[in-house]
Amino acid sequence: MSERVPLQANKVHAGDCLELLKSVTSESVHLVLSDIPYGISVDDWDVLHSNTNSALLGSSPAQKKAGAVFKSRGKPINGWSEADRKIPKEYYEWCAKWAEDWFRVLKPGGSAVVFAGRRFSHRAICALEDAGFSLKDVLAWIRPNAAHRAQRLSVVYDKRGDQENAEAWSGWRVGNLRPLFEPVLWFTKPYPIGTTIADNALNHGVGGYNEEAFLKYEPSPDNILRSGFVKNESGLHPTQKPVRLMQELIELTTQPGQLVLDPFCGSGSTLVAARNTGRKFMGMEMSEEYARIAEQRLVGEMFSQEQFIEQRQKDTKEDESQLRIVLTTE
């Protein structure tokens, strides 16, 4: 049996990360940073279970009749059947398929930072803990724009001609509160017994966090992330994350010249951020289309430092404005 050839750094590798990860050298990665599929059926690539219910991805007759609004509806939280209720467990099993390799390739004391959906993030936490990781913290990314699609119950009853219940249920909605934050799971790989984090920082180059670098992006060292998109950045991927957001997480946990791995790199925001901050990167992407987009984004300068500074100043003004509103209403 021939030995696997280690994957090259500073490159996008098109293919299934479950196979590609096997060619990453053990304890060679300083940070795993990835916006993993959330398992909520946003699109075909986000269907990570065996359930074939006809309502999935808006494919039931009623949903087709309603039009594009139901294209990515996914599943109701209560579930319609026993198969629906197995979806969270199947998501855990999917996460467990790659979690052990993440643990293997990461240096002792290194971080794995994972964007996860609110619905199933607890399943991702369990899978990574079972693989050996420790959950360090759960950060909250405040999304700059979040759609709110909670239907009014009164409207439903009004369309049925039921005025009594339309009035009785005025003010009630079906759905969720506006999803302003996304959880960002911060894991670490335990460092060797008998040593300290200070020892590990010298031996492996990771373990602490760079507060000074973090404060270039945020007003205070809190576990709240506010970085958004700069002009003309978004629209390349349905779940795209801002480069600036990925940069602050990279600078928080690594040093220049270290290696950042993104096994689900999508349109390449993590890779661009790593390059912009002087880190080496390694990306993996199942979709050839998105892999090409990621490669194109890595050509030339993505955004100038001036754009990021301008955006930070804008965010700071918005934070101060919101604080004034809160103080006034109190």
N, C-alpha and C positions, 0 to 999 in steps of 0.2 A: 504493500500500500504506500503510495507516494505521499510525501509531506506536503501540507498546504503551504502555498506561497503567501507570506504576510501581505495584507492589503497596504497600498500606498497611502501616505498622508497627502493632504492638500488636493484631494480629488473627490468627485462624486461617483460613487459606485452604484450602478443600476442593477437592481436585483432584490431578492428577498433577504431581509436582514437576518432571518433565522439561519440561513446558510452562510451569508457573508460574515457574520459575527464569529464564526468558527475559524476564520482566517485572520482574526485580530490577535496580536501577541498578548499573552497574559500580563497583567499589571503594567500595561504600556500607556494607558489613557489617564489623563489627569481630571477630566470632567466629562460626564455624559449629560448632555443637555438636549431634551427632545420634547416636542409637542406630539405625544403619541395619539393614535386614534382613540376616541372617547367611547366607542362601542355603542353610540346612540343612533346609528343608522342615518348619519348625515348624507352619505352617498354609498355607492356599492362597496368602496374600500373600507367603509366604517361598519359594515355588517360582519360581526365577529362571532356569530352564533349560527346554529343549524335550523333555527325557526323559519318556517316558510309561510307564516300567516299572510293572507292576501292583502292586509292593510299596510304591510311593510313598504316603506318608500312611496306611499301614496298610490298603491296599485289596486286597491279594491274598487269595484264599480262605482260606489258612492263618491270615493275620493277623486276618481277620474272625472266624474261629472262635475265636481266642484272646481276643477281646474288646477293651475300651478301652485296655488296656495298650499296644497297638501303634498307637494313633490317630495319633501324631506321630513314628513311628519314623524316617522319612526313609530314608537310604541307608547301607549298610555302607561302611566306609572303604575297603575293597579294591575295591569295585565288582563288578558281575556282568557287565557288558558294556562294549563300546567307548563306547556312549552314556553309561553311568555315569561313565566316566573323563573325559568331556568336561565334566562339571559344573563343576569348578574353573575351567576356561578360560571357560566361559559366565558364571560369576560375575564374573570379571575384566572381561569385555566389558560386563556390566550396570553395574558400577561406573564404567567409562570413559564411559558415556552421560551421567552427571551431573557427573563430576569437573572437566571443563573449565569448566562454569558456576560451580561452587563457586570455582574459582580466579579467574574473572573478577569475581565480585561481592565478593570479599574485599579488604580494604585491604592494601597492601604491609606486610609484617611481621605481619599478622594470623594467628591460629591457626585451624586446623580440627581439632577433637577428635572422634574417631570411636570409638564402641563397635563392636567387630567380634568375630565368633566365632573361636575358636581354630583351627577347621578351615581357614577361608579368609581369615584376616586378611592373610596374605602376598599374596593376590591383590588385596585392597583397597589395600595399600601400593603395589604395582606400578602400579595404575591411577592413584592420586593422584600418584605420582612422575612418571608419564608425562604427566600434565596440567600439571606444573610445580612441584608442592609439594616441600618438603624434609621428610623424616621427622625430627622433633626427638627423640622419645623414644617408648617404649612403656611406658605405666603399667599397673599391675595393680590392678584393683578386686577386693578380697576379698569375695566374696558371703556375706552373713550366713547364708543357708540354701542348701545345695546337696544335692540328692538324689543318692544313689549307687545306681545300678541295674545293677551288674555281676553277671551270673549266675554261680553256682558251677558249674564243669565237673563236679564230683563229683555234683551233683544231676542233671545231664543224663544221666550214665552210670548213675546209680542208677535213674532212671525207665526206662532201657532194659534194666534187669536185669543190667547189666554191673558186678558188684561189684569185680572185679579192677581195672578202670580207674577206678572211683569212688574206690578207696583210693589208687591210684597218682597220681591228679590232685587229691588233697585239697589245699585251699589255693589252687588256681588258679581264676581267673575269666575270663569272656568280657566284654570291654568296656573301659572306661577307669577310671583312678583317679578319685576324687571331684573334680569340677570346681569347686574352691574359688575360682578367680580367672577374671576375664574381661579380655582385653587391651583397653586404651584407647589408641588410636593418636593421637599428638600431632604434627600437621603444622604447618608455617608456610609462608606465602607469602614468597618471597625479597624483601628490601627492595632499593631501587635501588642499582646499582653506583656506587661512589664515595661512598657514605654509610655511616654506622654505625648500629647499633641505637639508640644514644643520639639520633642525628639523627632516626631514624624515629619514635621515641617522641614527639618534639616535632612532627614533620610530620604524622603519621597517628594518634597517640594509642595505638599498640600496638607490641609488639615485646619488651618485658620481661615478667617475671611477678611477681606480688605475693605475696611469701613471707609477709609479715605477715598478709594476709588468709587465706592458705592455712592458717596455723597456728591459725586459729579453729576449724578442722575436724579437723586432724590433729595428732598429738603431736610430729612432727618433719618437716622439709622433704624427705621421701623420695618416691620414685615409686611408693609403695604407697597406695592409697585404701581407707578402711575404712568410709565412711559407709553406713548402712543405712536401712531404712524406720522411720518413727515409727508409733505405734499407729494402726490403721485407715486406713493410707495405701495399701496395696497391693491388688491384685485388680481393677484397672480395665483392664489389658491383659496379654496373656500374656508379654510381655517388658518390662514396666514397670520403670523405674529410679527410685531414690529422689530426691525433690526436693532433699534435702540434699546428695546426691552431685553433682547438676548445679549446685547453688549454689556448691560449692567450686571447680568447674572454671571457672565463670563469673567468680568473684571472683579466681581465679588469673590470668586472661588479659585481663580487661577492666576498664574504669572505669565508674562510674555514668553513666547517660545514653547509653551506647553501644549499638549494635544487635547483637542475637544472633539468628541464623537457625538454625532446625531444619527441614530439608526433609522429614524423616520423623518428625513430631512425635508420632504415636500419641495417647496419652491426655493429652499436654501437660505432662509433668514439666519439660522444659526451659523452656517458656514460663512456668510458674508460678515456677520458680527465678529466671528473668530478672526477672519482675515483683517478686518478693520482695526482690531485691537492687538495685532501682532502675535496671534496664536496660530499653531498648526491646526488643521481640521481634517475630519474624515466624515463624509456623508454617505448615507445609504438610502435608496429610494426605489420602491417597487415599480412605480409608474415611469415609463420612459419619457413621457411628456413632461412631467414635473422635474425629472432628472435633467432634461435639456434646459428647462427654465433656470434651474439652480446653476448649471454651468454657465449660462449666459450672464447671470447676475454677478458671477465671480470675475468677469472680465472688466477691468478698469475700476474706477472708484464708484462705489455705490452711492454714497452721500458724503458731502463735505462735513467737516467738523463744525463749520459755521451753522449748518442746518440743524444739527443736533443741539447746539447751544441755543439757537433761536427757539427751538421747540421746548427746551427746558425752561426758558424764561416765560414762554407762553403758559406752560403747565403750572409754574409757580404762581403766576397772576391769577389763574383759574382757581387754584387751591385757596389763595388768600380771599378771593371773591366769595367762594363757598363758605369760608369760615366767617366772613362778615355777615352773611345771610343767616347762619346758625345763631351767632351772637345777638343779632337784631331780633330774631323770632323768640329767643329766650327772654 
